[in-house]
Amino acid sequence: MHARPGAGEPAATVAKSRTLPLVARNRIPSAPPPPPRRLRVALVNMPWSWADAPSIQCGLLQAIVKRAGHDCDVHYLNLELSALLGSRIYDRISEMNDDRFHQLGEWLFSYAAFGDIEPEADYFAEYPEVPESWAKILENGPEQLVRLRREVLPAWADGCVDAVDWSSYDAVGFSSTFLQNTASFALGRRLKERHPQLPLIYGGANFDAGMGPAYAEKLPWLDYVVSGEGDIALPALLYDLAAGTTTPIPGVHRQGVSADDQAEAPRTYDLDELPAPDYDDYFRSLARHDRARVLGDNAVRLPVEFSRGCWWGQRHHCTFCGLNALGMDYRAKTGERALRDLEGLLRAYPARRVDAVDNILDMKYLTSFCAELAERRWDVNLFFEVKANLTREQLAVLRRAGIQRIQPGIESLNSHVLELMRKGSTKLINVRLLKWAAYFGISVEWHILCGFPGETDRDYTEQAELVPLIQHLQPPASQIGIWLERFSPYFMDPSFAIEQVRPQASYKYVYPPELDHSRIAYFFDFAASDVASAASHDVLQSAITGWRERWANGDRPVLFYQRLPGEVTIIDTRSARPRKAVLPGWQGDAYEACGDTARGRKRVHQALLDRGFEVSLGEVTAFLDGCCRAGLMISEDDKYLSLALPENQGW
């Protein structure tokens, strides 16, 4: 149920205990003491985890459990289901961007987990987009969804109990993030019925804070729930299981023990002390299947974790963001350790696409990790989430390092809306990011968000007016209304104009009423006053649709300039009639002066004077304003940004 991927599991200090040897605060021992008894542990990666990537949660915990002196296997049951359904159906469910609103993946497994809750017809009536979209994908799509829910998935879960010798394990752990909850409950319930003495451990982002205990109080097969990072809590719990003791462990809730510590599990602060994730079981599992059926055309991606928390959110928590639960404090591996982990994974596994699950890139990596990667010239394809205020020079460093895909959290092209979000960005900064990412060939994953209290209609009509000017830059994937997440400022701070907060309506179709939906929900319905009209949102949506269609049809416009001695020539195909403009003398220099970043007219004027041009401030101002009227520049707060990209690729 988390909004985006992340390690979600590990942690940082072990409480003092009579049975577990003391560990220095904020450290994980590189050579932990041997357990009283060597356990055999299974970790399970359930649907609807993406099939084209191993689980970093399970991979990291597997390495940690092995280092703690136990045997550990990871069962990639998500691959088994993808092999059964085929990648076309499986990927469609696992990659649904709007699942946060209707929770289709969780709803599909809820019958296997809990039996009947509400009629399928009522669910389809509440979310008509579900049967409508699946009718276009599969013949008798809605009927097939019902059959999948009532017959195929329960039978598949039954088969999973028979396919593995679960009785040979001393404990089974489920890491649940995104849409893995009801699938994990469905299998766990069956395992407990077949093997009543087998300890089942649940953790992951779906059990953060009070959500974990709320599940455990009503679902008796959840023997242990770990709330928060599991790096320290899980080995401590396994030590207890091996020793036959019940030492209180922060963040670990034991079934039937109401006095357990309800605090978050301790966190890992020195990430260099963590082992690299172990993905051997993923590739072994993948090798047992028809790769094309399981993955389709997708290439395998290797998830890596270099940091936790968010350095921006520590200072200015974005109003709508609920990531990191209560653990916003930023921690990062050293650049040297990050590079060593990356090299080890690339040597060990047959993949070159690498996705960092970090919420934000450590800016120190630009001069350490990224700089060293650039020197090595590996043909790797890296993904990072970044802040949108990266400069041209910084983006050049990323591209040389092999970072070809970024998610910069643009979210809007209007400075007022960005201020409402606490993004610490502006329209000009975000367009600058799109511009230089396009120049360096970096793919940008971004969306437009709407529905923020305090926004105005003009905020959206202005963005719609901007769209024709930047159609040579990568369009957003979509425009969507904001959603309310547990742990976000909008949820936690009553001073915001967020009212009528209640669990998202889909929970009543997914979870039985005996579970307190207000405690287990991560997404909430709400009412927000003082927001822009739906009509203004539609105006921007129409502009974005046209932008995306031009790119999808191969009709990608260009806006670039050629520099020759004494002049700059601009080539423009954004409109139906291509244009060419020649800027002679100081005008070409003035245009380039606003290229790397937005600059004020006085600064541009001074730069021209320093180059020996005899030109007045008034002439410079008139030229810059004329470029804005011609759509070759945009401006805000007396700062100007050129939109054309240099033709010269000498970066």
N, C-alpha and C positions, 0 to 999 in steps of 0.2 A: 504494500500500500504506500510505500514511499514514492515520492515523485520522481526520483531519479536514482541511478545506481550509486552504490557506495559500499565500502567494506562493511559497515554497519555492525560488525561483530566485536572486534577486539577491545582491550582495556588496560588499566594501568597500575594499580597498587593492590597488594594483597593484605587483607586485614590480619591483625595479630591472631594467632590460633594456637591451641595446645597441640594440634596434630600436624599442621602444615608448617614446615620450617619458615622462619621469618625471612622476608624479602625486603631489601632496601626500598624506601618509598620512591615511587615513580620509576621503578626499574623492573625489567623482567630479566631474571638470571640467564646468562648465555649457556650455562650448564646447570639446569635445575637438578635438585636432589632426586635420586631414584624413588619411585613410589613404593609403598609397602607391598604391592602386588601389581604385576603387569596386566593391564586390562586390554581387552580387544574392543575397539570402539568403531561404530559405523556412523558416518555422517551422510545425510540424504539431501540431494538437490532435487527438489520437486518441480513439476510444472507450476506456473508457466514461465519459469526462468528461460532466458534466451538459449536456443540450441546452439548458436554459433560461437559460444564463448564458455569456457569453464567458469565455475563459481569461485570468485575470489574469496567469498566468505568461507566456503568449505575448504578451498585450497590453502588458505592461510591457517585456519584452525587445524587442518590435518597436519601441517608442518609443526604447529605449536604442540599438538597432542603427542606427536612422535618425539619431539624434543623433550617432552615431560616424561618419557619413558614408557609409552604405551604403543600398541599397534593400532593402526587406524586405516580404514577404507572409506572412500567416498563413492556412493552409489548415485550415478547420474540418471535418475529415473525420468528426468525431463527428456533425455535423448530417447529413452524407450517409448515414451508417448509420441514424440515426434516421428519415430520410425513407424509407429502404428497409424497415425493420422496422416502422415506426409507433411512436408514443410509448408505447403500452401495453406493448409488449415491451421497448423500449429503456429506458424509465424504470424498469421493474421490475428490470432488471439493474443499472443505474447507481446506483440508490438503495437497494440492499439493505443494511440495517443490519448483518446478520450475515455479510456476505461475508468479513469478516476471518477467519472460521473455516473456510470452505470455498472461498473465492476463485473463485466461479462465473465472474465476468467474465473473470478471467485464464485460467481453465481453458478457456473457450470459444474464446479466440484462440490457445491454446498449440499446437493442431494446425497452424494456419496458420503459426506461428512455427517449430516444431520437428519437426512430424510426429508419429508415434505415440510415446507414452511409456508409458502404462498403459492398459488397456482401460477404456472408458467404464463398463462394468458394475462394475468394481472401484471406480471413483469414486462411483458411485451407491450401492454397498454401504457405502462408508465414510461417505457423507453422505446417508442415506435421506431427510432433510428436503428435499433438492433435488428429486428426482423426485416426492415427495409433494406439495410445494407447486406445482410446475409442472403436475401432473396436474389441479389445481383451476383453473389459469389458462387452459390451452390443451388442446384435444382432442389426445390422444396427446402430451401435454406432454414427457415424457422423450424420446420418439422425435424430436420436433421439436428438442429441444436437441441431440441427436446430429447431426441433419441440419444444424442451424445451425453446429455446430462443424466438421463434416467437409466440408460442401459450400458453404453460403451465405457464411460468413466468409472462407474461402480465396479464393473467386471474387470476393468484394467487394474483398479486398486486391489481387488481380490487376488488377481494374478501376481501382483508385486509381493504379496505376503508369501506366496508359494515359490516365487522365483529365487529367493535368497534364503540362505540358512540363518535366519535372524537369531535363532536360539544359540548360535555360536558366539554371539556378542555379549559383552557385559554392559553395554549402554548404547543407545541409538540417539543421535542428535539431529534435529531439524533446524536449519537456518532459514527463516522465512522473511523475505523482502519482496516488495512489489506484490505480485498476484500469486504467491505461494501458500497463503494461509489455509484456505479450505482444503487444498490438496494435501497439505501436511497434516491437517486434522483428520482427513479421511483415512490416510494410511496409518497414522498413529492409533486411531481408534481400533482398526483391525488388528494391528500388532498387539495391542493390549488385550484384546479378546483372545487371541491365539497364544500369547506369551505373557501371562499376567505378571510375572516376576521381572520382566525385562524393563529396566529403567529407561524412560523416554525423556529427553531433554529438548526443550524448545527455546529458541532465541532468535535474534535478528531484529531488524528495524521495526517489524510489526509488533514487537513486544517491548518497545521502549517505554520507560517510565511506568505509569499506572496501567497501561494497556495489558502488559504481561500478566500481572496478578489478577486482573479482571477476567481474563480467559481461564486462568488456572483455577479460580474459585468455582467455576461452573462446569469445567471439562475435566473429569476425573482422570483421564488418561495422560494428562500433562503432569508427569511426576515432578519435573523441575522446569522452572522458567527462569532464564537469565535475561534481565533487563539491563541493556547497555552493552558496552564493549565486552567481548568474551575472552580476550587474551589472557587475563589473569583469573577471571572467575571460573572459566571452564576447567583449566588444570587444577584449580583448587577444589572444585566439585569432584573431579575424577579422583583426586587424592583421597577425599573423604569416602568415595565409593570403594576404593581399593582398601582403605583402612577400616571400613565398617563403622565410621563415625558420622556425626551430624553437626559439624562445626558451623556456626552462623557465618555466611559469606555475603558480604554486601552485594546486592543486586540479584541474589539467587532466592527464588521463592520455591519452597518445597510444598508439595501437595499435602493438604491437611494440617499445615503448621502455620497458624495465623500470626505467630510472633516473629516470623522471619523478617529480616532487614528488608524494608521496601525501597531503600535507596538505590540509586544507579550503581552498577558495577564499577569498580575502579578503572581508570583509564590509563592507557599507555601514553607516556609523555616523551620517552626517548624511542622514537620509531626505528632508529638504527638497531635496536635490540631485537626487533622482530625478525623471524626467518622469512625467506622468500616463499611465496605460495607454491604448493605442490599440485601440479596439474596432470600427473601421470595417469590417474584413474580416468580423467576426462578423455584423453587420447586413446586409452585402451578401450573405453566404452565406445567411442566413435568408430574405432577400427572394426568393431563387431557388426556394424550395420552398413547398409547401403548409404554411402556418404551423400549422394545426390538426393536420396529420399529424405534424409534427416536434415540436411542443410540447404537443399535447393542450390541456388547459385551463390550462396553466401560464403565468403571466405572466413576462416576461423579468426577470431579476435582474442588477443591475450589481455585480460584485465590486470592492471598493476595499480598499486597504491603507494604514493609517495608522500601524502600528507593527509591530515584529518582536520575537521573543523573549517573555519573560514576566517581569514585575517580581516576581510572587509566586514563581515558580520559581527566580529567582536566589537567593532566601533559603531557600525551603522547597520543593524540587522534589517535587511530588506523586509518591508511590511508584510508581504504575502508568503514569505519563505518559511517553511517549517522543518527544513533539513537540519540534521545534527541534534535533534531533540534538545536536550539541555546541555549538550557538549559542544558549544560553539568554539571553545578555545582552540587556537590554531597550533598544530604541531606538524613538523615536516622532517623527512629524512634529510641527511646531508646530501649534497649533490654527488659526492663520491660514492656513497652507499646506494643512492638511487641508480646511478649508472652501473654499478656492479650487479644489482638485482636485475636490471634490464638486460644486460649482457648474458647473465645466467639463463634467463628465460628464453632469449632468442637462440642460445646455443642448445637448449634442452628440447625445444618444441618447434614443430614445423609451421611457423606462422611469422608474418612480418607486420601484420596490423596489430597495433598495441593501443589499448584504451586505458588512460589513467582515470580512475574512479574518483579522483580528488575533486572537492567542490571548487577549488581555485588553485591556479598555478602559483607556486612559491616564486616571488619575483627574484629571489637570490639565484634561482636556477638559470636565469638568463646569462649570468657570468660564470656559472659552474657547470651544471648538468648539460644545459643546451650548448654552451660554448664547446665543451668537450665532445659532445655528440657531433657537432658540426665538423670538428677536426677529424673524426673517425670516418665520416662520409658513408655511414651505413645506409642501405636502401630500405629504411624502415618507414612505416606509415603510422604516425602517432596521433592520438587524440588527447586534447586537454581542455578543461574548462578554464577560462581566463577572464580577467577584467577587461572591459571594453576600452579602457583608456590606454591601451598599448600603442606605442608610437610606431612610425614607419621603421625605424632602426630596430626596435624590439621585435616586430613581426618578421623582419629579415633574419634575425637570429633564430627565431622559431622555425622558419622555413628551411634554413640551412641545416637545422638539427633534425629535420625529418618530420616535424609537426605539421601535418598537412590538413588536419581537421581540428577546428576549435568550436567551442560553445561559449560565446562571450557574454551571455546574459544581456543582450541588447534590450529586449522587451518593449521598447517604444522608440519612436523617432520624434518625440515631443518633450522638451525640457521640463515643462510643468508636470507632466505625468511622471517623468523620471524622478522628479523631486518628491512627488507623492509616494513613490516606491522606496525612497532613500537609496537610489542606485549610485549616487555619486558620479553621475554622468550627465551629458547633455546631448541634444540633437547633433551638434557639430562633432562631438567626440565619437558618437556612434556611427555617423556617416564616414568619418575619417577611418574608423576601423574597417568598415565594409570596403572602402576604397582601396586601402593598402593590402587588405587580405586578397582582394581580386587581383591586384598587381602581382603579388607573390604566389598566386595560385593556391591559396589556402581556402579550403571549403569552410563555410560558416554555417553552423546550425543555430537558427534563431527563430523566435516567434514574436508576434505582436500581442501584448496582453491589453485587455480593456476591462472597465468596470470598477475603477478605483474611486472611492469616496473623495470628492473634491475636484474631479475632472470636469471638463466642460465640453460642449459640442465643438467649440473652436479647436480644441486640442486634437480632435480627430479629422476635422475638415482640413486643417493645416497639414496633417500628415498625408492626407489624400492628395493635396496640392503638391507635396514634395515628391510623391512617387514617380511622376513622369520624368523628373529630373535625374533620378538615380536608377533607372531601369537597366543601366549597364552594369549595376552591382547586383550581388546575389540576393534574391528575394527571400522573405521569411517563409518558413514552412507552413504557417497558418496564422490566423488571428483568432484568439480564443478569450473567453471571459475568465476572469480570475476565479480561483477556487479557494476555499478556506481550509487550511491545514492546521491540525493540532501542532502546537509549539511555535506557530508563527506569531509575530506581534499583533496582527489583526485578531487572532484568537485569544492571545494572552492579555492584551492591553485593552481594558474597557473604554479608554478614552477615544478610540476610533469609532466612527459612525457605522459600526457593524452590529446589526440587531437580529432578533429572532433566530439565534444560533441553535441548530439542532443537528443530530447526526444525518449525514447524507441519506436521502430516501432509499437508496439501493440496499442499505444495510438490512432493512426489514425483509428483503427477499433473499438475502445471503445467510444471515445468522438468526438462530431461533430467538424468540422473545425472552427466554430466561437469561440470555446474555444481556448485560446492561450496555446497550448500544452507545450511550453517551460516554462510557468508559473505554470501549474498545475502538471507537471510530477514530480514524485519522483524517477523513474528509467530512466536512460539515456543510449543510445548506445554511443560507443566511439571507438577510435583506440588507441592502446598503442604500442609504439615502444620498442625495446630492451627487449622482453620477450622470454622465452624459447620456443622451437619448439613444435608443436603439437605432434610430435613423442615422445619426452621425456615425455610429459604429458600422452601419451598413455601407455608408459612403466610402469609408476606408477599406472595408472588406471588398467592395467592388473594384477598387483601384488595385488592391493586392492580387485579386484573382486575375486581372488583366496582365499584371506584371509576371505572375507565375506562368500564365499561359504562353507568353512570349518566350520565356525560357524553355518551357516544355516542348514547344513547337520548333525549337532550333532557331528561332528568330531573335537571337540575343543581340540587342543593340550594342553599339560601341560608342565611347566618348574618350578619345585619346588625343595627345598632342605630340607633334614632332618639333624638336629643337634644332634649329640651324643658326649659323652666325647671324645675329642681328634680328631674328624673328622667331616667333612660335606660331605653328599652324595647328589649328584644332579641327579634328574630324569628328562629326556628330551624326549618328544614325538613329537617335532615340525616337525621332518623329517620323512621320510617313515620308517627309521630304528631307533627305540627307543634306547636311550643311557643312561648309568649310569656312573657317574664320582665320584670318592672318592678323597676328598681333605684332606690330613692328616695334623695334627699339625697347624703350623702357616698359611698354605695356606687356611684352612677353616676360620681362623680368618680374614685373608686379604680379602677373598671374602665377608664375612659378613660386614666388615668395609666399603665396597662400596655399601651396600644394602639400607640403609635409604636414602642416598643422594649420589651424585657423589663426589668423593674425589680425590685429587691429590696423586701421588705416594709417595711424601715426607711425607705427612700427614699419609698415610697408614703405611709407614715404621716406623714413630715415634710411632704410636699406637701399633705396634708389639713390639717395643723396650720397651715401657712402660709396656707391659704384660710379659716381661721377655724373649722374644724370641731373640736369637742371629742370626740375619739375616742381610745381607747387602742390601743397597738400590738397587744395581744391581740385586740381586736375586728377590727382590720384583717387580721391574720393569719388569723383564723377565716373572715372573708369571702373572702379570696383562696383559701384552701384549699377552701372550699365551692364557689367558681366552678370550680375544677379538678375536683372530684367531679361537678359538673353538666355537665362537658364544655364550658364556656364559656371556659376558660383552660387553658393548659398551663404546667408549671413545671419547672425544673431548677436545681440548685445555688442554691436560695433566690431564684430569679428567676422572675417571672411574666409571661406574655404573653397578652393578650386575643386571642381568635380572631375575634370579630365585626368586620365592616367597617362603617365609618360609612355611613349611607345618604346623607348630605350629600355631594354631588359638587363641593364648592366649591374643588377643587384648581386 
